[in-house]
Amino acid sequence: MTVNGTLSGIVIALSLLVGAWALVEALRERAPGRGQLLGLAVVEVSLIVLLIAAAIAAAGGDRPASGVTFFGYVVTIICLPPLGWVLARLEPTRWGSVIVLVVCLTVPVLVLRLHQTWQVVTSG
């Protein structure tokens, strides 16, 4: 199992879904509600599951080309939703929803970067 499987697609879809919801709420000039914050929590849990799967694959001998780069992306991607949650709670205006949107648009990019760092070793 590499980082580019169905699990990555699920994480990306969840993140984009929560991001779309945050965009609608920001356009309606609403602060993030419990639903958006719960959505961020679901994205975080899905990221943890993805990274556990990647750790299992690494334990089985399938590793990314640069462990340091991969680890840097892992730390960033794990910290991003909780940080976004805190910042969104501190900003009780529509900008809180914009913060959720930015986090949810950043997560898919980082998942794709994880995929690219993993793919280097499996294809070459």
N, C-alpha and C positions, 0 to 999 in steps of 0.2 A: 504494500500500500504506500503510495507516494502522496504528496500533498495536493496533487492535481485531480483527485477523484471526485466522486459524487458529493462527498462531504464538503469539499471546497465550494462546489456549486450551491449547496444548501446555505452555507455561510454567506456567500455573496448575495443570494436571493433574499435571505432574511434581512441583511443589512440594507439592501436597496429598498425593500418594502418599508422598513422603519424610516429610511431616509425620505421616501415619497410621502409618508404620513407627516413627517416633520416639515417638509416643504409646504404641504397643504395648510398645516397649522400656522406656519410662519406667514404665508400669504394672507391668511385670515387674521393675522396680527394677534395670535394667541400664544401664551406661554406654554412650555411643555407640560403636559399633564402626566398623571400616573401611567397612562397607557404607553406614552412615548418612552418614559423611563423604564417601564417594564420591558418594552421592546429592546432597549439598550442592554438590559440584563439578559434577555434571550440571546442576543447577538454575542455577548460575552461568554455565555455558557457554550454556545455552538463553537466559538473560537477555542475554548478550552478542550472540547471534545476533539476538534481538528488537531490541536497540538499534541494531545495524548496519542492520537493515531500516528502522528509524525514521529513521536518518541518511540513508539512501538516499532515502527518501520526502521528507525535508526538502530534500535537494539537488534533488529534482525539483519543488519548489515547494509541496508539501503540508506545511504547518507548523502547530504548535500555536498557540493564541491567545496564550499567555504563555510565551515562550521561557525566561524565568528560572524560572518555576514548574516547567516541564517538566524543565529542567536539574537543578533541586534534587531532583526525584523520581529522575532518572537516577542522580545521584551516590549517593543513598541506596540505591537498589535494587541498584546494582553493588557497593557496599561491604558490604551486609548479609550475604550468604552467607559471604564470607571471614571477616568478623568473628565470625559464629556458629560457624564452623569452629574458629577460634582459641579462643574461649571454651569450646566443647564439649570441646576437647582439654585445656584447663586444668582442667576439672571432671570428673574420672574417676569420677563417680557417676551415679545416675539423673538428677540435675539437668542433666548434660551433654545427655542425651536431651531434657529439657524445653527446653533452649536451642535445640536443633535444631528442635523442634516450634514454638516461638515464631517463629523465623526463617521456617519454612516456612508458617506461617499469615499472616505479615506480607507476604511476597512477593506473594501473589495480590491483597491489598488495594492494594499499590502499583502493580501492573500495571493494576488497574481504575482507579486514579487517573490513571495515564498515559493510559489510554483516554479518560477524561473530559476531561482537558486537551486532548487531540488532537481530540476530538469537537466541542468548542466552535467550532473554526474550520471544520471540514468541514461542519457542519450550519448554520452561520450566516454 
